[in-house]
Amino acid sequence: MSKSAETNIFHPNPTPLNTAILVLDECNTLSFAATVDPMRAANRRAGKTLFRWQFYTATEAPATLTSGLQINGLAIEQLLSCDLLLVVAGFRLKEQATPRLLASLRRLYDSGASIAAIDGGPWFLAQAGLLDGHTATTHWEDIEEFSIKFPNVTTIRDRFCLSGRFATSGGASPCIDMMLYLIETRYGADLARRVSSAFLYDPMPASAQRPISLPRAIHHHPQMTKALDIMSQSLDAPKKITEVAQLLGLSTRTLELTFQSHLQATPQAVYLRMRLEEALRLATDTTLPVRDIALLTGFSSPTSFARAFKSAHATSVRALREDR
Protein backbone atom coordinates (compact mmCIF):
# COMPACT_ATOMS: atom_id res chain seq x y z
CA MET A 1 0.00 0.00 0.00
CA SER A 2 1.27 3.45 -0.92
CA LYS A 3 0.13 6.64 0.72
CA SER A 4 1.07 10.07 -0.62
CA ALA A 5 -1.33 12.11 1.51
CA GLU A 6 -3.90 11.42 4.20
CA THR A 7 -7.28 10.61 2.71
CA ASN A 8 -9.97 12.32 4.77
CA ILE A 9 -12.03 9.18 5.42
CA PHE A 10 -8.96 7.20 6.54
CA HIS A 11 -8.68 8.52 10.08
CA PRO A 12 -10.46 7.74 13.38
CA ASN A 13 -14.08 8.82 13.25
CA PRO A 14 -16.92 6.95 15.02
CA THR A 15 -19.69 8.42 12.88
CA PRO A 16 -21.36 6.32 10.17
CA LEU A 17 -20.03 6.73 6.65
CA ASN A 18 -22.60 7.60 3.98
CA THR A 19 -21.44 5.61 0.98
CA ALA A 20 -22.53 5.44 -2.65
CA ILE A 21 -21.48 2.49 -4.81
CA LEU A 22 -21.28 3.13 -8.54
CA VAL A 23 -21.45 -0.23 -10.33
CA LEU A 24 -20.41 -0.32 -13.99
CA ASP A 25 -21.39 -2.94 -16.56
CA GLU A 26 -19.13 -6.01 -16.73
CA CYS A 27 -17.43 -5.41 -13.42
CA ASN A 28 -16.07 -8.54 -11.78
CA THR A 29 -18.50 -10.15 -9.35
CA LEU A 30 -15.75 -10.80 -6.82
CA SER A 31 -14.66 -7.16 -6.93
CA PHE A 32 -18.26 -6.12 -6.33
CA ALA A 33 -18.55 -8.46 -3.33
CA ALA A 34 -15.15 -7.35 -1.99
CA THR A 35 -16.46 -3.79 -1.98
CA VAL A 36 -19.81 -4.41 -0.28
CA ASP A 37 -19.33 -7.35 2.08
CA PRO A 38 -16.62 -5.82 4.33
CA MET A 39 -19.04 -2.96 5.09
CA ARG A 40 -21.88 -5.39 5.80
CA ALA A 41 -19.62 -7.46 8.05
CA ALA A 42 -18.38 -4.35 9.86
CA ASN A 43 -21.96 -3.33 10.67
CA ARG A 44 -22.79 -6.84 11.88
CA ARG A 45 -19.66 -7.28 13.96
CA ALA A 46 -19.93 -3.80 15.47
CA GLY A 47 -23.61 -4.32 16.30
CA LYS A 48 -24.49 -0.93 14.84
CA THR A 49 -24.54 0.95 11.56
CA LEU A 50 -21.08 2.17 10.59
CA PHE A 51 -21.66 2.15 6.84
CA ARG A 52 -24.79 3.22 4.99
CA TRP A 53 -24.74 2.56 1.26
CA GLN A 54 -26.86 2.81 -1.85
CA PHE A 55 -26.21 1.48 -5.34
CA TYR A 56 -25.93 3.65 -8.42
CA THR A 57 -25.38 2.87 -12.09
CA ALA A 58 -24.18 4.89 -15.07
CA THR A 59 -27.72 5.32 -16.40
CA GLU A 60 -31.19 4.31 -15.28
CA ALA A 61 -30.53 0.76 -16.55
CA PRO A 62 -29.26 -1.99 -14.21
CA ALA A 63 -25.54 -2.82 -14.30
CA THR A 64 -24.80 -6.38 -15.41
CA LEU A 65 -21.81 -8.05 -13.75
CA THR A 66 -19.54 -10.57 -15.47
CA SER A 67 -21.54 -13.39 -13.83
CA GLY A 68 -24.80 -12.09 -15.31
CA LEU A 69 -25.98 -10.77 -11.95
CA GLN A 70 -27.80 -7.47 -12.34
CA ILE A 71 -27.50 -4.58 -9.89
CA ASN A 72 -30.32 -2.05 -9.79
CA GLY A 73 -29.66 1.50 -8.72
CA LEU A 74 -30.36 5.13 -9.35
CA ALA A 75 -28.52 6.92 -12.14
CA ILE A 76 -25.31 8.43 -10.74
CA GLU A 77 -26.32 11.91 -11.92
CA GLN A 78 -29.11 11.80 -9.31
CA LEU A 79 -26.61 11.54 -6.44
CA LEU A 80 -26.15 14.95 -4.86
CA SER A 81 -23.53 14.15 -2.22
CA CYS A 82 -21.95 11.41 -0.14
CA ASP A 83 -19.00 10.89 2.18
CA LEU A 84 -17.47 8.12 0.05
CA LEU A 85 -18.09 7.11 -3.55
CA LEU A 86 -16.91 3.62 -4.47
CA VAL A 87 -16.45 3.05 -8.23
CA VAL A 88 -16.41 -0.64 -9.21
CA ALA A 89 -15.57 -1.48 -12.83
CA GLY A 90 -14.02 -4.25 -14.89
CA PHE A 91 -14.29 -4.42 -18.68
CA ARG A 92 -15.34 -2.10 -21.53
CA LEU A 93 -13.86 0.86 -19.70
CA LYS A 94 -13.34 3.16 -22.69
CA GLU A 95 -16.83 2.56 -24.00
CA GLN A 96 -18.45 3.39 -20.66
CA ALA A 97 -16.41 6.54 -19.93
CA THR A 98 -19.08 8.85 -21.33
CA PRO A 99 -18.94 12.64 -20.86
CA ARG A 100 -22.09 12.37 -18.76
CA LEU A 101 -20.54 9.87 -16.35
CA LEU A 102 -17.23 11.73 -16.08
CA ALA A 103 -19.07 14.98 -15.36
CA SER A 104 -20.88 13.28 -12.47
CA LEU A 105 -17.57 12.09 -11.01
CA ARG A 106 -16.08 15.58 -11.20
CA ARG A 107 -19.20 17.09 -9.63
CA LEU A 108 -19.18 14.65 -6.71
CA TYR A 109 -15.50 15.23 -6.07
CA ASP A 110 -16.09 19.00 -6.09
CA SER A 111 -18.88 18.45 -3.54
CA GLY A 112 -16.28 17.11 -1.07
CA ALA A 113 -16.69 13.36 -1.50
CA SER A 114 -13.78 10.97 -1.15
CA ILE A 115 -13.62 8.51 -4.05
CA ALA A 116 -12.30 4.94 -3.99
CA ALA A 117 -11.93 3.13 -7.32
CA ILE A 118 -11.63 -0.64 -7.61
CA ASP A 119 -10.26 -2.87 -10.39
CA GLY A 120 -10.99 -0.85 -13.58
CA GLY A 121 -12.47 2.03 -11.59
CA PRO A 122 -9.30 4.17 -11.58
CA TRP A 123 -9.63 4.47 -15.38
CA PHE A 124 -12.77 6.60 -15.00
CA LEU A 125 -11.16 8.89 -12.42
CA ALA A 126 -8.10 9.38 -14.62
CA GLN A 127 -10.23 9.92 -17.74
CA ALA A 128 -12.13 12.61 -15.83
CA GLY A 129 -8.81 14.35 -15.05
CA LEU A 130 -9.29 13.84 -11.32
CA LEU A 131 -6.10 11.83 -10.76
CA ASP A 132 -3.71 14.30 -12.40
CA GLY A 133 -0.89 14.95 -9.94
CA HIS A 134 -1.95 11.99 -7.80
CA THR A 135 -0.55 8.51 -7.21
CA ALA A 136 -2.78 5.62 -8.27
CA THR A 137 -2.86 1.95 -9.07
CA THR A 138 -5.23 -0.28 -11.01
CA HIS A 139 -5.57 -3.95 -11.92
CA TRP A 140 -2.15 -5.32 -12.86
CA GLU A 141 -3.38 -6.30 -16.34
CA ASP A 142 -4.06 -2.65 -17.17
CA ILE A 143 -1.15 -0.93 -15.42
CA GLU A 144 1.09 -0.49 -18.46
CA GLU A 145 -1.68 0.89 -20.68
CA PHE A 146 -2.93 3.07 -17.80
CA SER A 147 0.49 4.62 -17.19
CA ILE A 148 0.94 5.41 -20.90
CA LYS A 149 -2.58 6.77 -21.34
CA PHE A 150 -2.40 9.01 -18.24
CA PRO A 151 1.16 10.41 -17.95
CA ASN A 152 0.07 13.02 -15.38
CA VAL A 153 -0.79 10.23 -12.93
CA THR A 154 1.99 8.54 -10.97
CA THR A 155 1.12 4.89 -11.58
CA ILE A 156 2.39 2.24 -9.16
CA ARG A 157 1.95 -1.52 -8.85
CA ASP A 158 0.85 -1.58 -5.20
CA ARG A 159 -2.25 -3.51 -4.19
CA PHE A 160 -3.89 -0.24 -3.18
CA CYS A 161 -2.80 3.31 -2.54
CA LEU A 162 -4.13 6.55 -1.06
CA SER A 163 -3.61 10.01 -2.50
CA GLY A 164 -5.49 13.04 -1.25
CA ARG A 165 -9.19 12.18 -1.24
CA PHE A 166 -8.63 9.23 -3.59
CA ALA A 167 -8.07 5.56 -2.93
CA THR A 168 -7.37 3.12 -5.77
CA SER A 169 -6.92 -0.64 -5.78
CA GLY A 170 -6.48 -3.61 -8.08
CA GLY A 171 -8.97 -6.50 -8.17
CA ALA A 172 -10.99 -8.30 -5.51
CA SER A 173 -8.28 -9.28 -3.04
CA PRO A 174 -6.57 -5.84 -3.02
CA CYS A 175 -10.01 -4.28 -2.57
CA ILE A 176 -10.57 -6.34 0.60
CA ASP A 177 -7.19 -5.13 1.86
CA MET A 178 -8.23 -1.54 1.17
CA MET A 179 -11.62 -1.92 2.86
CA LEU A 180 -10.04 -3.56 5.92
CA TYR A 181 -7.57 -0.68 6.10
CA LEU A 182 -10.49 1.77 6.00
CA ILE A 183 -12.26 -0.10 8.79
CA GLU A 184 -9.08 -0.27 10.87
CA THR A 185 -8.12 3.39 10.55
CA ARG A 186 -11.66 4.67 11.00
CA TYR A 187 -13.17 2.26 13.54
CA GLY A 188 -10.22 0.41 15.08
CA ALA A 189 -7.91 -2.55 14.55
CA ASP A 190 -10.04 -4.91 16.64
CA LEU A 191 -13.07 -4.49 14.39
CA ALA A 192 -10.91 -4.90 11.27
CA ARG A 193 -9.51 -8.12 12.72
CA ARG A 194 -13.01 -9.45 13.46
CA VAL A 195 -14.22 -8.56 9.96
CA SER A 196 -11.18 -10.30 8.48
CA SER A 197 -11.89 -13.37 10.61
CA ALA A 198 -15.48 -13.43 9.36
CA PHE A 199 -14.13 -14.04 5.85
CA LEU A 200 -11.28 -16.30 7.02
CA TYR A 201 -9.17 -13.72 5.19
CA ASP A 202 -5.51 -13.15 5.88
CA PRO A 203 -4.62 -9.59 4.74
CA MET A 204 -1.65 -9.39 2.41
CA PRO A 205 1.47 -7.48 3.42
CA ALA A 206 2.44 -4.55 1.21
CA SER A 207 3.61 -5.90 -2.15
CA ALA A 208 3.20 -5.41 -5.86
CA GLN A 209 0.48 -7.07 -7.91
CA ARG A 210 1.71 -10.08 -9.86
CA PRO A 211 0.45 -12.04 -12.89
CA ILE A 212 0.23 -15.36 -11.00
CA SER A 213 -1.36 -16.48 -7.76
CA LEU A 214 0.86 -18.14 -5.19
CA PRO A 215 0.31 -19.80 -1.79
CA ARG A 216 -0.60 -17.17 0.80
CA ALA A 217 2.26 -18.19 3.08
CA ILE A 218 4.70 -16.96 0.43
CA HIS A 219 3.47 -13.40 0.89
CA HIS A 220 4.84 -13.39 4.43
CA HIS A 221 8.37 -14.30 3.32
CA PRO A 222 10.15 -10.98 2.55
CA GLN A 223 12.87 -12.42 0.31
CA MET A 224 10.39 -14.45 -1.72
CA THR A 225 8.00 -11.55 -2.19
CA LYS A 226 10.79 -9.23 -3.28
CA ALA A 227 12.15 -11.83 -5.71
CA LEU A 228 8.68 -12.27 -7.22
CA ASP A 229 8.23 -8.50 -7.47
CA ILE A 230 11.52 -8.19 -9.36
CA MET A 231 10.47 -10.95 -11.74
CA SER A 232 6.95 -9.62 -12.34
CA GLN A 233 8.27 -6.17 -13.21
CA SER A 234 10.69 -7.47 -15.84
CA LEU A 235 8.68 -10.02 -17.82
CA ASP A 236 9.61 -8.40 -21.14
CA ALA A 237 13.32 -8.43 -20.35
CA PRO A 238 13.92 -11.33 -17.95
CA LYS A 239 16.83 -10.90 -15.59
CA LYS A 240 19.34 -13.64 -14.98
CA ILE A 241 18.70 -15.52 -11.75
CA THR A 242 22.17 -14.51 -10.58
CA GLU A 243 21.14 -10.87 -11.01
CA VAL A 244 17.90 -11.41 -9.05
CA ALA A 245 19.93 -12.99 -6.25
CA GLN A 246 22.37 -10.07 -6.23
CA LEU A 247 19.52 -7.57 -5.98
CA LEU A 248 18.33 -9.47 -2.90
CA GLY A 249 21.78 -9.69 -1.38
CA LEU A 250 21.71 -13.51 -1.61
CA SER A 251 23.84 -16.12 -3.27
CA THR A 252 22.30 -17.86 -6.26
CA ARG A 253 22.35 -21.13 -4.36
CA THR A 254 20.47 -19.64 -1.40
CA LEU A 255 17.80 -18.21 -3.70
CA GLU A 256 17.40 -21.56 -5.44
CA LEU A 257 17.05 -23.38 -2.10
CA THR A 258 14.49 -20.84 -0.89
CA PHE A 259 12.34 -21.31 -4.00
CA GLN A 260 12.65 -25.08 -3.78
CA SER A 261 11.63 -25.02 -0.14
CA HIS A 262 8.59 -22.77 -0.57
CA LEU A 263 7.40 -23.49 -4.12
CA GLN A 264 9.00 -26.85 -4.91
CA ALA A 265 10.35 -25.29 -8.09
CA THR A 266 13.44 -23.50 -9.32
CA PRO A 267 13.46 -19.70 -9.73
CA GLN A 268 13.86 -20.25 -13.48
CA ALA A 269 10.70 -22.38 -13.61
CA VAL A 270 8.64 -19.86 -11.62
CA TYR A 271 9.92 -16.98 -13.77
CA LEU A 272 8.99 -18.84 -16.97
CA ARG A 273 5.56 -19.66 -15.56
CA MET A 274 4.95 -15.95 -14.85
CA ARG A 275 5.93 -15.01 -18.39
CA LEU A 276 3.72 -17.68 -19.95
CA GLU A 277 0.73 -16.76 -17.76
CA GLU A 278 1.09 -13.19 -19.00
CA ALA A 279 1.37 -14.52 -22.56
CA LEU A 280 -1.90 -16.42 -22.07
CA ARG A 281 -3.61 -13.26 -20.83
CA LEU A 282 -2.37 -11.25 -23.82
CA ALA A 283 -3.46 -13.99 -26.21
CA THR A 284 -6.91 -14.11 -24.62
CA ASP A 285 -7.63 -10.46 -23.84
CA THR A 286 -5.91 -8.64 -26.72
CA THR A 287 -5.53 -8.85 -30.48
CA LEU A 288 -1.78 -8.30 -30.41
CA PRO A 289 0.20 -10.24 -33.03
CA VAL A 290 1.99 -13.33 -31.76
CA ARG A 291 5.37 -11.70 -32.38
CA ASP A 292 4.44 -8.79 -30.09
CA ILE A 293 3.21 -11.14 -27.37
CA ALA A 294 6.50 -13.01 -27.60
CA LEU A 295 8.52 -9.80 -27.19
CA LEU A 296 6.36 -8.56 -24.30
CA THR A 297 7.01 -11.77 -22.41
CA GLY A 298 10.74 -11.94 -22.99
CA PHE A 299 11.02 -14.27 -26.01
CA SER A 300 13.28 -12.97 -28.78
CA SER A 301 12.46 -15.94 -31.00
CA PRO A 302 8.86 -16.56 -32.13
CA THR A 303 9.71 -20.22 -32.56
CA SER A 304 10.89 -20.67 -28.97
CA PHE A 305 7.87 -18.72 -27.77
CA ALA A 306 5.44 -20.91 -29.72
CA ARG A 307 7.09 -24.05 -28.36
CA ALA A 308 7.01 -22.80 -24.74
CA PHE A 309 3.41 -21.54 -25.04
CA LYS A 310 2.13 -24.86 -26.39
CA SER A 311 4.02 -26.82 -23.75
CA ALA A 312 2.48 -24.70 -20.98
CA HIS A 313 -1.07 -24.32 -22.31
CA ALA A 314 -1.50 -27.33 -24.63
CA THR A 315 -2.50 -25.09 -27.52
CA SER A 316 -1.16 -22.33 -29.74
CA VAL A 317 -2.14 -18.66 -29.65
CA ARG A 318 -3.85 -18.99 -33.05
CA ALA A 319 -5.85 -22.09 -31.99
CA LEU A 320 -6.80 -20.44 -28.72
CA ARG A 321 -8.20 -17.41 -30.52
CA GLU A 322 -10.02 -19.48 -33.13
CA ASP A 323 -11.76 -21.47 -30.37
CA ARG A 324 -13.10 -18.35 -28.63
N, C-alpha and C positions, 0 to 999 in steps of 0.2 A: 504494500500500500504506500502510495506517495501522497504527500500533503504539502501544498505550496502556500496555503493560507487557511485560517480557521473558517470552516463553513458554519454559518450561523445556527443551523439545527444540530450540529455536532458538539454540543456542550451541555452540561447538566441543566435540566429544566423539567420539573415534575408535571407540567401542564400537558394535556393531550395535544397531539399533533394532527392538525387537519390536513389530510392528504388526498390528493387527486391522482388517479392512475390512468394515464393515457395509454391505451392498448392499440397497437397498430396491426394491420393485417399481416398474417404469416409470421407473427412472432413465435418464438419457441415456447411450447407449453411449459417446459421445465423453468424457463426464465420467468414466465408469468407467475408460476407457483412460488418460485424463490423470492419474488417481490412481495406477494400477498401473505403467504403463510407465516413468515416470521412476525408480521404485525399481529395476525390473528393469535399466534401462540403467545406473544408478549401480553396481549390483553387477558388471555386465559390464565397464564401463569401469574400475572400480577393481581388478578381478581378485580380488575377495574379497567376502564377504557383509557388506554394510552394513545391509541391510534384510531382515528376516524377516517374512513376512506370512501370514495365514490369512484366508479368507473366512467371513463370518457373515451370516445373514439374520434377518429379524424372527421367523420361526418355523422349524419344521423343513423347511418347503417351500422349493424353490428360488426365487430372485428372478428375475423375468422383466424384461429390459431393454426399452427402447422398440423395439429392433430385433428382438425376439423371442428373443434370446440368453438362455439360462438360466444362472444362477450358483448352484452348489451350495455349501452351507456349513452349519456348525453353527448352531443357534439362539443368538442373542446372549446369552440368559440363561445359557448354558453357559460363557461366557467369564468367567474369574475375575479376570484382570488382564492388562495390557499396558502398554507405554510410550506408544504412540500408537494412538488409535482414529480411523479415518477413516470418516466417515458420508457416503455417496453417495446422493443422492435426486433425484427429478425431479418427477413428477406424483403426484396423489392423496395429497397430504401430510396433510391433515386426517384422512382415512379411516385412514391407516396409523399415526397417532400414538396408539397404544393405551396404556392405563395400564401394561400389561406391558412394552412397549418403553421407555417413558419411565422406568420404574423401573430398568431395566437401565442406561440412560444415566447416571442419577444415581448408581447403585451404582459404576459404573466410574470416574466422576469422583471419587467419594469414596475410591476405592482408590488414587488418585494419578495416574491416566492423564491425558495431554494428549489433547484431542479436536479434530480438524480436520473441519469440515463443508463439503461441496461442493455447489454448485448449490442444491437445495432442502433440503439437510442442516441448515442453520442453523435451519429451522423447528422441527425436532424438539428441538434444544437449547433454543430459546426456550420451546417448549411445556412442556418439563420444568422450566422455571424456572432453568436453569443460566446463562443469559446475562444475567440481571437485574444491572444495574450495570456491564455490559461493553459494549464497542463491537463491532459486528458488521456484516457485509454479507451479501447473498444475491444470487441472480440478479436482474438489473435489472428483469425483468418482475414480480417479486414484492415489490420494495422498498417501494412505497407501502403495500400491504396489510400487509406485515410490520411496518412502523414504526407503523401504527395499531393492529394487533393486540397488539404488545408494546411499550407505552410505556416500560417500565423498561429497555429496551435502547436504546443509542445507535446508531441505524442510519445507516450511511454508504454512499455509492455507489462506494467504492474497489473495485478488482479483487479484492483480498484484504486482510485485516487481522488483526492479532494482538492479543489481550487476555488477560492472565493466562495460563492454560493452554489457551486456546482460539485456534483459527485458523479463519477463515471465508472463503469465496471464492464468486465467481459461478459461471459455467459452466465449460466445458472449458478454454478458453484461460487464464482467470484461475487455474484449478487448476494448470496447468502452471507458471505464474509462481510460485505458492505452493510447489510441490514443488521447483522449482529454487532458490528462496530457502532452503528447508529444507536441501537438499543443500549449498548454498554456505556457510551459516552453521555447519553441523555438520561437514562434511567438506572444505570448502575451495572457493575460487572456481574453481580449475583443473578440478576434477571437474565442477562445475556447468556450466562452459563446454563440456566434452567431452560431457556428457549433452545439452546444448542442441544441439550440433553433430550429434549422432546423429539428432536429429529434424529437422534443418535448421530449427530454431525460433529466432526472434529475440525474446527476452523483451521485453515491453512496458514502457515507462517508466510511472511512477506516473500514473494518470489514472482518471477516472470511467468506469463502464460506460455504454455508449450503445446506443440502439435500432437502429442501423444499423452495418454493417461497412464499413470504409474501407481503402484501400491502407495497408499496414503502414508505408510511409515517412512517412505523415502523422503517425503517433504520435511521431515524433522531431522534429516541428516545434512548439516550445512555443506559439507564437501560435495555430496551427491547433488544437492539442489544447484549449487553453483556450477558444477560440471555440466549439468543438463541445461542450465541457462546459457552457458557459453555455446554449447552445441546448437540449441534451438535458434540462436541469433546469428548463426553462420551456416545455415543449410545450403546456401548457394555457393559458398566457398569453404568447404569443410576444412577444419584445422587438423593438423596431425595430432594424434593422441599424445605424443610427447609434448606438443605445444600446450594442449589442454592441461596436462599435468603440471607443466611449468607455471601456468597462470594460477594454478591452485597452490603452488608451493609444495607439490608432491613429486615423488619419483613415479616414473611410468609404471613400475611394478606395483607400487602401493595403490595407484589408481585402478589398475586392472584387478587387483585383489578385492578392492572395495566394491567394484561393479559386480564381480563374481559372487561376492558374499550377499549383496542386497538384491541383485536382479538375475543372478545365475546366468549372466551373459557378459561378453567382453564389451569394453567401451566402443570398439569398432562396430560390433553388431547392433548396439543400441543406437548409435549415431546413424547407421544405415537405415535402421527401422524408422527413425524420425524423418529422414529424408524421403523415404518411400511412402510414408503416411501423408506427408505434405504433397507428394506427387499424385497420390490417389485423390486428394481433395481438389487439386488443380484440374485433374482430368475429369472429375465429376462436376465441379461447380463453375468451371470456366470453359471458354472455347479456345484457349491458347493452343497454338500448334505444339506438337509433341517435342520438337526441338527446343522451344522456349521452356516447356516444363522441365526438360532434362537440364537445361542450364540453370534454372531457378532452384533446382535441387542438387546441384553440385556435380552433374555428369557432363563431362566435356565431349563424350562420344554418345551419339544417339543409339548406337548398337549396344553398348554396355548398359545404357539406361533401359532399353527395351527388354534386355535379358533380365536385369535386376527386377524390373517392374513385374514381369510375368512370373518370375520365381516367387515374388512376395504376394501377388494378388491373383495368381492363376488365370490371368487374362491380359490382353494388351489394352493400351489406351483406346485404340480405334474400336476394338470389340466392345469395350466397356461403354463407349459412347453410342454405338449402334444399338446396344441392348436397352438403352434408356427409353 
